[in-house]
Amino acid sequence: MTANLPAAPSQDSAPRQALMMSTIAFTVCFAVWTIFSIIGVRIKQELGLNETEFGLLVGTPILTGSLVRMVLGVWTDRFGGRLVYTATMLAAAVATFLLAFAHTYGQMLVAALGVGLAGGSFAVGVAYVSRFFPAGKQGTALGIFGVGNVGAAVTKFLAPFVLLSWGWQSVALIWAAALVVMAVAFWFTTSDDPVIRERRAGKAAPARSFGQEFAPLKNLQVWRFAFYYFFAFGAFVALSLWLPRYLIGVYGFGLATAGMIGAAYSIPASIFRAYGGVLSDRIGARTVLYWTFAVSSVATLILSLPSADYVVHGISGPIAFHFAIGPVAFIAVASILGFFMSLGKAAVYKHIPAYYPGSVGAVGGVVGMIGGLGGFVLPIAFGALNDLTGVWSSCFMLLFVIVATCFAWMHVSIRRMERAASAETSALSYAAE
């Protein structure tokens, strides 16, 4: 008896199908990648972890997902996203399943390294999806794909209820099963990208050497884009992981409430990434990044202000003042910050196929790697700053320094490019006279 498998998508529907399934798969992967934002709070209580140890635990999957992005991006360019995406999801599913049986802090860190493979799916999806669309539509397509960041909200919304009902181990088992189902569905509902099909038909040049793949990484511009993504994406991931803990510690919310508020932050910060892609196609990625860094600088400066009591020596005696950012104001400003981060994430990746069309896998991989490393380093830094300063808002002080640096570096670089272009134009005009 012959099994009835789903028919392969036609060439006309292949781009739409690849984009849709890649986005859904990335959503599932991102939900798994950020699983410790919820179960990590319970593990912290069970093992008696300090803030730095907690930051390391929630950041470890982000480390793996970041470091493998460059390799997975190159493999996608060489072997095709359909194969690499499916294999990545299955490998992450195994690690997530084994997490449920970890008992010590060391075992959980090892399992977390494997769980982090799910985060590498971003580089695979970028390289895979971009090959289906022309340059004028890549910003929109990659923006839609990036909506998969909403997986962080899925975990924050659903995981607390699963955890409170059946324990954190059940969260790991259910999330692992979701990855397996998604991997199977992705394999049977997508097709190879146009470049891979042409290579197999002998109509395209064979894959380039690894040296040629990584050649663009010599350009400082690539690393500048990576630093932008360190903030736009890395800080987004870090806040997605850190917000439940922050809300519990600062405002005394319960785990379920903190998880839902964290989801409320993550959802718009993910969905509007698609809008960021559309804006980047329409008004230019550079303009979008200017707005991202300007508004984010103001937002992080506001959130960095610590609660304080002031005493003014007035005419009739001391006058006491108390300053604190209330929960409603905090959620409002954090949501604005997340919205502009989502625009910035799309704008950064609009640059990559435009400047490096032949090396999207390698360049997109290294940019994604540095951005992902932000999601690993920053939660640890947040925890360490809490331990060192005892000030909850110290995490936003750090983010203000980072985004202000991004803003300054971008502006100086753009001004330098404009002066060089003006000088070249003047030289050509002079030669023509």
C-alpha positions in Angstrom: 0.0 0.0 0.0 1.3 3.4 -0.9 1.1 6.2 1.7 -0.8 9.3 0.7 1.7 12.1 1.4 0.8 15.9 0.9 1.4 17.1 -2.6 4.5 19.3 -3.1 3.6 22.9 -3.5 3.5 24.2 -7.1 6.2 26.7 -8.2 3.7 29.5 -8.1 2.7 28.8 -4.5 6.1 27.8 -3.3 7.2 31.2 -2.1 4.0 31.8 -0.1 4.1 28.2 1.3 7.8 28.6 2.3 7.2 31.9 4.0 4.1 30.6 5.9 5.6 27.4 7.1 8.9 29.0 7.9 7.2 31.6 10.0 5.1 29.0 11.9 8.2 26.8 12.5 10.1 29.8 13.8 7.3 30.6 16.2 7.5 27.1 17.6 11.3 27.2 17.8 11.2 30.6 19.5 8.7 29.4 22.0 11.1 26.5 22.9 14.2 28.8 22.8 12.7 31.1 25.5 11.2 28.3 27.7 13.5 29.2 30.7 11.8 32.6 31.0 9.0 30.7 32.8 10.3 27.4 34.0 13.6 29.1 35.1 11.7 31.0 37.8 10.4 27.7 39.3 13.9 26.1 38.9 15.4 29.1 40.7 13.1 28.5 43.6 13.7 24.8 43.7 17.5 25.0 43.5 18.0 28.2 45.5 19.9 30.0 42.7 21.2 33.6 43.1 20.5 36.2 40.4 23.7 35.6 38.5 23.1 31.8 38.3 19.5 32.4 37.2 20.7 34.8 34.5 23.2 32.1 33.3 20.5 29.5 33.2 18.0 31.5 31.1 20.8 32.8 28.9 22.5 29.5 28.1 20.0 28.4 25.3 20.5 31.9 23.8 24.3 31.2 23.7 23.9 28.0 21.7 21.3 29.4 19.4 23.6 32.3 18.7 26.8 30.4 18.1 25.2 27.9 15.7 23.5 30.6 13.5 26.5 31.3 11.4 27.2 27.6 10.7 23.5 26.8 10.1 23.2 29.8 7.7 26.1 28.6 5.6 24.8 25.0 5.6 21.4 26.4 4.4 23.1 28.2 1.5 24.9 24.9 0.6 22.3 22.2 1.4 19.0 24.0 1.4 16.7 25.3 4.1 14.2 22.5 3.9 16.7 19.9 5.1 18.6 22.0 7.6 15.4 23.5 9.2 13.9 20.0 9.7 17.1 18.6 11.2 17.5 21.6 13.5 14.0 21.2 14.9 14.4 17.5 15.6 17.8 18.0 17.3 16.3 20.7 19.6 13.3 18.5 20.4 15.6 15.7 21.7 17.4 18.2 24.0 14.1 19.7 25.2 12.7 16.2 26.0 15.8 15.3 28.0 15.6 18.6 30.0 12.5 17.2 31.8 14.8 14.6 33.4 17.5 16.9 34.6 17.8 17.3 38.4 21.0 19.3 39.1 22.0 22.8 38.1 24.8 21.4 36.0 22.5 18.9 34.2 20.1 21.7 33.4 22.9 23.9 31.9 23.9 21.0 29.7 20.3 20.4 28.6 19.9 24.2 28.0 22.8 24.1 25.5 20.8 21.6 23.4 17.5 23.5 23.8 19.3 26.5 22.3 19.6 24.8 18.9 16.0 26.0 18.4 17.3 29.5 18.2 19.6 28.7 15.3 16.5 28.3 13.2 16.4 32.0 12.5 19.5 32.0 10.3 18.1 29.0 8.4 14.8 30.7 7.8 16.4 34.0 6.6 18.6 32.3 4.1 15.8 29.9 3.0 13.0 32.5 2.6 15.1 35.3 1.0 15.8 33.0 -2.0 12.1 32.9 -2.9 11.6 36.7 -3.2 13.0 39.5 -5.3 15.0 42.3 -3.6 12.0 44.7 -3.6 10.0 42.3 -1.5 12.6 40.8 0.7 12.2 43.3 3.5 8.5 42.5 3.8 9.0 38.8 3.5 11.8 38.7 6.1 9.7 41.0 8.3 6.8 38.6 8.2 9.1 35.7 8.9 10.5 37.5 11.9 6.9 37.6 13.4 7.9 34.2 14.7 9.4 36.1 17.6 5.9 35.9 19.0 6.8 32.4 20.1 8.2 34.1 23.2 4.7 35.4 24.0 3.3 31.9 23.4 5.6 30.5 26.1 4.9 33.4 28.5 1.1 33.0 28.1 0.7 29.2 28.1 3.7 27.9 30.0 2.7 29.3 33.5 -0.6 27.5 33.3 1.0 24.2 32.3 3.6 24.7 35.0 1.1 25.4 37.7 -1.1 22.4 36.7 1.5 19.7 36.0 5.0 21.0 36.9 7.8 22.5 34.8 8.8 19.1 33.5 5.5 18.9 31.6 6.3 22.2 29.9 9.5 20.7 28.5 7.8 17.5 27.3 4.9 19.3 25.6 7.2 21.9 23.9 9.5 19.0 22.7 6.5 17.2 21.2 5.4 20.4 19.4 8.8 20.7 17.8 8.6 17.1 16.5 5.2 17.7 15.0 6.4 21.0 13.4 9.4 19.3 11.9 7.3 16.6 10.2 4.8 19.2 8.9 7.5 21.4 7.6 9.3 18.6 5.7 6.1 17.4 3.9 4.6 20.9 3.1 7.6 22.8 1.7 9.9 22.5 -1.3 13.6 23.2 -1.9 14.4 26.8 -2.7 15.1 27.9 -6.3 18.9 27.9 -6.0 19.0 24.3 -4.7 16.6 23.2 -7.5 18.7 24.8 -10.2 21.9 23.3 -8.7 20.4 19.8 -8.8 19.3 20.4 -12.4 22.8 21.6 -13.4 21.5 25.1 -14.3 23.4 26.9 -11.5 27.0 27.1 -10.3 27.9 24.7 -7.5 28.1 25.9 -4.0 31.1 28.2 -3.2 33.9 27.3 -0.9 33.7 28.1 2.7 36.4 30.8 2.2 34.2 32.6 -0.3 31.1 32.3 1.9 32.9 34.0 4.8 34.8 36.6 2.7 32.3 39.5 3.4 32.9 39.1 7.1 36.1 41.1 6.7 34.0 44.3 6.2 33.5 46.4 9.2 30.0 47.2 7.9 28.9 43.7 8.7 29.9 44.0 12.3 28.2 47.4 12.5 25.0 45.7 11.4 25.7 43.0 14.0 26.0 45.5 16.8 22.7 47.1 15.7 21.1 43.7 16.0 22.8 43.1 19.3 20.5 45.8 20.6 17.4 45.4 18.4 17.2 41.6 18.8 19.5 40.7 21.7 17.9 43.2 24.1 14.5 42.1 23.0 15.3 38.5 23.8 17.0 39.5 27.1 13.9 41.5 28.2 11.6 38.7 27.1 13.5 36.4 29.5 14.0 39.0 32.2 10.6 40.7 32.4 8.8 38.1 34.4 11.5 38.1 37.0 11.6 41.9 37.0 7.9 42.3 37.4 7.8 39.8 40.3 10.7 41.5 42.0 9.7 45.1 41.5 5.9 45.1 41.5 5.2 41.8 43.4 3.2 40.2 40.6 2.5 36.4 40.7 4.1 34.1 38.1 1.0 33.8 36.0 0.4 37.6 35.9 4.0 38.4 35.2 4.0 35.8 32.4 0.9 37.4 30.8 2.3 40.9 31.0 5.6 39.6 29.5 3.5 38.1 26.7 1.7 41.4 26.2 5.2 42.9 25.7 6.4 40.2 23.4 3.4 40.0 21.1 3.4 43.6 19.6 7.2 43.6 19.7 7.0 40.5 17.4 4.0 41.1 15.2 5.1 44.6 14.2 8.4 43.2 12.9 6.4 42.6 9.7 5.4 46.2 9.6 9.1 47.1 10.0 9.9 45.1 6.9 7.2 47.0 4.9 8.4 50.3 6.2 12.0 49.4 5.3 10.9 48.6 1.7 8.9 51.9 1.5 11.0 54.6 3.2 14.4 52.9 3.6 15.9 50.8 6.4 18.2 53.6 7.4 15.3 55.9 8.3 13.6 53.2 10.3 16.8 52.6 12.3 17.1 56.3 13.0 13.7 56.3 14.6 14.4 53.0 16.4 17.5 54.2 18.1 16.1 57.7 18.9 12.9 56.5 20.6 14.7 53.5 22.3 17.2 55.9 23.8 14.4 58.0 25.4 12.5 54.9 26.5 15.5 53.2 28.2 16.5 56.5 29.8 13.1 56.7 31.4 13.0 53.1 32.5 16.5 53.4 34.0 15.4 56.0 36.6 15.4 54.2 40.0 12.8 54.6 42.7 14.1 57.3 45.0 13.2 59.6 47.9 14.3 63.3 47.8 14.4 65.8 50.5 14.4 69.5 49.7 15.3 72.0 52.4 12.4 74.4 52.0 11.7 77.7 53.8 9.6 76.2 56.4 11.6 73.0 56.7 12.4 69.8 54.8 10.0 68.8 52.0 10.0 65.1 51.0 9.4 63.8 47.5 9.0 60.2 46.3 9.7 59.1 42.8 8.8 55.7 41.2 7.7 54.4 37.9 4.4 52.7 38.5 3.4 49.4 36.9 1.1 51.0 34.3 3.7 53.5 33.2 6.4 50.8 33.1 4.3 48.6 30.9 3.4 51.5 28.6 7.0 52.6 28.1 8.3 49.0 27.8 5.7 48.4 25.1 6.8 51.4 23.1 10.4 50.2 23.5 9.4 46.7 22.2 7.5 48.2 19.3 10.5 50.2 18.0 12.8 47.2 18.6 10.6 45.2 16.3 10.9 47.8 13.6 14.7 47.9 14.1 15.0 44.1 13.8 13.4 44.1 10.4 15.4 47.1 9.2 18.7 45.5 10.0 17.9 42.4 8.0 16.7 44.5 5.1 20.3 45.6 4.7 21.8 42.1 4.3 20.3 40.8 1.0 20.7 44.4 -0.4 24.4 44.7 0.4 25.4 41.0 0.3 23.0 39.1 -2.0 25.4 36.2 -2.5 26.2 35.7 1.1 22.9 36.0 2.9 23.6 32.8 4.9 27.0 33.8 6.2 26.3 37.5 6.8 22.8 36.9 8.1 24.3 34.1 10.3 26.9 36.3 11.9 24.6 39.2 12.4 22.1 36.8 14.0 24.8 35.2 16.0 25.9 38.6 17.5 22.3 39.5 18.1 21.6 36.2 19.8 24.7 36.6 21.9 23.1 39.8 23.2 20.2 37.6 24.4 22.8 35.5 26.2 25.1 38.1 27.7 22.5 40.6 28.7 20.4 38.5 31.1 23.7 37.5 32.9 24.7 41.1 33.0 21.3 42.1 34.4 21.6 39.5 37.2 25.2 40.6 37.9 24.2 44.3 38.0 21.4 43.4 40.4 23.8 41.6 42.7 26.4 44.4 42.5 24.3 47.5 42.7 21.1 46.3 44.3 19.1 48.5 41.9 16.5 46.8 39.7 16.5 49.5 37.0 20.3 49.0 36.4 19.4 46.7 33.5 17.8 49.6 31.6 20.9 51.8 32.4 23.0 49.3 30.5 20.5 49.2 27.6 20.6 53.0 27.4 24.4 52.9 27.0 24.1 50.3 24.3 21.5 52.0 22.2 23.1 55.4 22.5 26.3 53.8 21.2 24.4 52.3 18.2 22.9 55.7 17.5 26.2 57.5 17.5 28.0 54.9 15.5 25.3 54.8 12.8 25.2 58.5 12.5 29.0 58.9 12.2 29.2 56.1 9.6 26.4 57.6 7.5 27.9 61.0 7.6 31.3 59.6 6.5 29.6 57.7 3.6 27.7 60.9 2.5 31.0 62.9 2.5 32.8 60.2 0.5 29.9 60.1 -2.0 29.9 63.9 -2.3 33.6 64.0 -2.8 33.3 61.3 -5.6 30.6 63.2 -7.3 32.6 66.4 -7.2 35.6 64.6 -8.6 33.5 63.2 -11.5 32.0 66.6 -12.3 35.5 68.2 -12.3 36.8 65.5 -14.6 33.9 66.1 -17.0 34.6 69.8 -17.4 
